[in-house]
Amino acid sequence: MTAWTNIHAQQTYEEMVRLTVNEQVTTVITASEPVLFVDISTDKVAGDQPMKNTIRLKPKEAGHADGEVLGIVTVVTERYRTQYALLYTTRLQEAVADKEIAVAERHAYNNPAVSMSTSEMLRYARRVWNSPARYRNVGTKAHRMTMRLNNIYSAGNYFFIDFSVENKTRIRFDIDQIRVKLTDKKTSKATNAQVLELTPALVLENAPSFQRGYRNVIVLEKMTFPNDKVLTIEMSEKQISGRTISLHIDYEDVLSADSFDAALLEEE
């Protein structure tokens, strides 16, 4: 296997950090950010990715010599890549069960597929969540609840949409799902409405319910849409009550999105 070139030099397996593995021990590798790609250079080792930032490895069978190099695993995240040499051990107590990728083991690089890392996106979204509301006239009322647009910010290739819900009832709202879509401003009963579902790049808060107040930030890839469409954020409740409330945002409001300023982005 040819080693990848990083910003420092080429690296052979003898220079890599070594992980001792055994077929009776699952080796869990955890990254500090989402893993985009994993390569295992051998069919002697099985692996999977149960979570965005976690991979699992285990030799498929016994019978290897103590210290035998089974292969190399390459882990690629949004902003760095790491390689480990996998060495077989016959002694269970020497097998690595839990491995967190250390800072010194990360080789930084510019991933062309990632314009903004998840950590950067989270940082921006938290700042938006804590910022004062700038919009006062975009909102919806239903079921004695009010859903309001607070802010729209623009950064890189993304829109950060900050919204809140005020619940004036005494009934807790148990969130079933939050959907983002483009819908027609006006629909006729004789025609089917054209609806385009959008997948957010990030949803800041994952609270399952709220009693009185709720606030969240959704991150969307930048887009354009015609004036006969509106950007809709729909929040629905779990059965039995099944309440639904939607916020409709015109394209003019999206166009007026503020760029992040230095005060908003300064370190905590």
C-alpha positions in Angstrom: 0.0 0.0 0.0 1.4 3.5 -0.9 1.3 5.9 2.0 -0.6 9.2 1.5 1.5 12.4 1.3 0.8 14.9 4.0 2.1 18.4 4.5 5.2 17.1 6.2 6.5 14.0 4.4 5.6 10.6 3.3 5.0 8.1 6.0 5.7 4.3 6.1 3.9 1.9 8.4 7.0 1.7 10.6 6.6 5.4 11.4 2.9 5.2 12.1 1.2 4.8 15.5 0.6 1.1 16.1 -2.6 -0.4 17.4 -2.5 -3.9 18.8 -5.6 -5.9 17.9 -7.1 -9.3 18.7 -10.1 -11.1 17.3 -11.7 -11.2 20.7 -11.5 -7.5 21.3 -13.3 -4.7 19.4 -11.1 -1.7 18.8 -13.1 1.5 18.9 -11.5 4.6 17.3 -13.1 8.0 18.1 -12.4 11.2 16.1 -13.0 14.7 17.3 -15.3 15.4 14.3 -17.4 13.4 11.8 -15.5 10.7 9.9 -16.0 11.1 6.1 -14.1 8.1 4.9 -12.4 5.0 6.2 -10.1 2.6 4.4 -8.8 -0.7 5.7 -6.0 -2.0 3.6 -6.6 -5.7 4.3 -9.5 -8.2 4.3 -8.1 -9.7 7.5 -9.8 -7.0 9.5 -13.5 -6.2 9.6 -14.8 -2.7 10.4 -17.9 -0.5 10.5 -18.9 3.0 11.5 -21.7 2.9 14.1 -21.6 6.7 14.7 -20.5 9.7 12.7 -17.2 10.1 14.6 -16.6 6.5 15.6 -15.3 3.3 13.8 -14.9 -0.2 15.1 -12.3 -2.7 14.0 -11.6 -6.4 14.8 -9.5 -9.1 13.1 -11.7 -11.7 11.4 -9.9 -14.7 12.7 -7.0 -16.0 14.9 -3.9 -17.8 13.8 -1.7 -14.8 13.1 1.8 -14.5 14.5 2.4 -12.3 17.5 3.5 -8.8 16.2 2.3 -9.5 12.6 1.2 -6.4 10.7 -2.3 -7.1 9.5 -2.8 -3.9 7.6 -3.2 -0.1 7.8 -6.4 1.8 8.6 -6.9 5.3 7.2 -9.4 7.7 8.9 -10.4 10.8 7.0 -12.4 13.5 8.8 -13.5 17.0 7.7 -10.2 18.6 8.4 -7.6 16.0 9.0 -6.5 12.4 8.3 -4.9 9.8 10.4 -3.3 6.4 9.7 -2.6 3.5 12.1 -0.7 0.3 11.6 -2.6 -2.7 13.0 -0.4 -5.2 14.8 -1.8 -8.6 15.9 -1.3 -9.7 19.5 -2.1 -13.1 21.1 -2.4 -11.5 24.5 -5.9 -10.0 25.2 -4.6 -7.6 27.8 -2.4 -5.9 25.1 -5.2 -5.4 22.6 -6.4 -1.7 22.3 -10.1 -1.5 23.1 -10.5 2.3 23.1 -8.5 4.7 21.0 -9.1 8.5 20.7 -7.3 10.2 17.9 -4.7 12.4 19.5 -3.9 15.9 18.2 -0.4 14.9 17.4 -1.7 12.1 15.2 -3.8 14.4 13.0 -2.4 15.5 9.7 -4.3 18.6 8.7 -5.4 19.2 5.1 -7.8 21.2 3.1 -10.7 18.9 2.2 -12.3 20.3 -1.0 -15.6 18.6 -0.2 -16.0 20.5 3.1 -16.5 24.3 2.9 -17.2 24.6 6.6 -16.4 22.0 9.3 -19.1 20.8 11.7 -17.2 22.4 14.6 -17.2 25.8 12.9 -20.8 25.4 12.0 -21.7 24.6 15.6 -19.7 27.5 16.9 -21.5 29.9 14.5 -24.9 28.4 15.3 -24.4 28.8 19.1 -23.5 32.4 18.6 -26.7 33.0 16.6 -28.7 31.2 19.2 -27.4 33.6 21.8 -27.8 36.8 19.7 -30.7 39.3 20.0 -33.6 38.8 17.6 -33.5 41.1 14.6 -36.8 40.1 12.9 -40.1 41.2 14.5 -42.6 40.8 11.8 -42.2 37.2 10.5 -44.3 34.7 12.5 -47.2 32.3 12.7 -49.9 31.6 15.3 -51.7 28.3 15.7 -53.0 26.2 18.6 -52.3 29.1 21.0 -48.6 28.9 20.0 -46.5 31.5 18.2 -43.6 30.6 16.0 -41.2 33.4 15.1 -38.2 34.1 12.9 -35.4 35.6 15.0 -32.4 35.9 12.7 -31.0 34.8 9.4 -27.2 34.9 9.0 -25.1 34.0 6.1 -21.6 32.5 6.2 -19.7 30.7 3.5 -22.1 28.5 1.6 -24.7 28.4 4.4 -27.7 30.1 5.8 -28.2 30.1 9.6 -31.9 30.4 10.4 -32.8 31.1 14.0 -36.4 30.6 15.1 -38.4 30.2 18.3 -41.8 28.9 19.5 -43.8 30.2 22.4 -46.3 27.8 23.9 -49.2 29.6 25.7 -51.0 26.4 26.6 -50.3 24.3 29.7 -49.7 21.2 27.5 -46.1 20.2 26.9 -45.2 20.0 23.2 -43.5 16.6 22.4 -41.5 17.1 19.2 -42.0 14.4 16.6 -40.0 16.0 13.8 -38.8 19.3 12.3 -39.1 19.5 8.5 -37.7 22.2 6.1 -39.2 22.5 2.7 -40.0 24.8 -0.2 -43.7 25.2 -0.7 -46.0 27.2 -3.0 -47.3 30.5 -1.6 -50.7 29.9 -3.0 -52.2 26.5 -3.7 -55.4 25.6 -5.5 -57.6 22.7 -4.3 -57.7 21.5 -7.9 -53.9 21.1 -8.1 -51.3 19.4 -6.1 -48.9 21.6 -4.2 -45.3 21.4 -5.3 -43.2 20.6 -2.2 -39.4 20.2 -2.1 -38.0 18.7 1.1 -34.7 20.1 2.2 -32.1 18.4 4.4 -30.4 20.7 6.9 -26.7 20.6 7.2 -27.1 21.0 11.0 -29.9 21.3 13.6 -28.4 22.9 16.7 -30.8 21.7 19.4 -32.2 18.2 19.7 -34.5 18.7 22.7 -37.4 16.2 22.6 -40.0 18.5 24.1 -40.7 21.9 25.6 -43.2 23.4 28.0 -43.2 27.2 27.4 -40.4 28.3 25.2 -38.2 26.8 22.5 -35.4 28.1 20.3 -33.3 26.5 17.6 -30.9 27.2 14.7 -31.1 25.3 11.4 -28.3 25.5 8.9 -29.1 25.2 5.2 -26.9 25.2 2.1 -27.4 28.5 0.3 -30.0 28.4 -2.4 -32.2 30.6 -4.6 -35.9 30.0 -5.1 -38.7 31.8 -7.1 -41.0 34.4 -5.6 -44.0 32.1 -5.8 -42.3 29.8 -3.2 -41.7 30.2 0.5 -39.2 28.5 2.8 -41.2 26.6 5.4 -40.0 25.3 8.7 -42.6 22.9 10.1 -42.6 21.5 13.6 -45.0 18.6 14.3 -45.9 17.0 17.6 -46.1 13.3 18.5 -49.6 11.8 18.7 -52.1 11.8 20.4 -52.6 15.6 20.2 -50.5 15.9 17.0 -50.3 19.7 16.8 -48.4 21.2 13.9 -47.1 24.8 13.5 -45.2 26.2 10.5 -43.0 29.3 9.9 -43.1 30.7 6.3 -40.1 32.8 5.2 -40.2 34.8 2.0 -37.2 35.0 -0.3 -36.8 38.7 0.4 -36.1 37.8 4.0 -33.5 35.3 3.0 -31.8 37.8 0.7 -31.5 40.3 3.6 -29.5 37.8 5.7 -26.8 39.4 7.7 -23.2 38.3 7.4 -21.4 37.4 10.6 -19.5 40.3 12.2 -16.5 40.2 14.4 -18.5 40.8 17.6 -20.7 37.8 17.0 -17.9 35.4 16.3 -15.4 36.4 19.0 -14.2 33.6 21.2 -15.9 32.9 24.5 
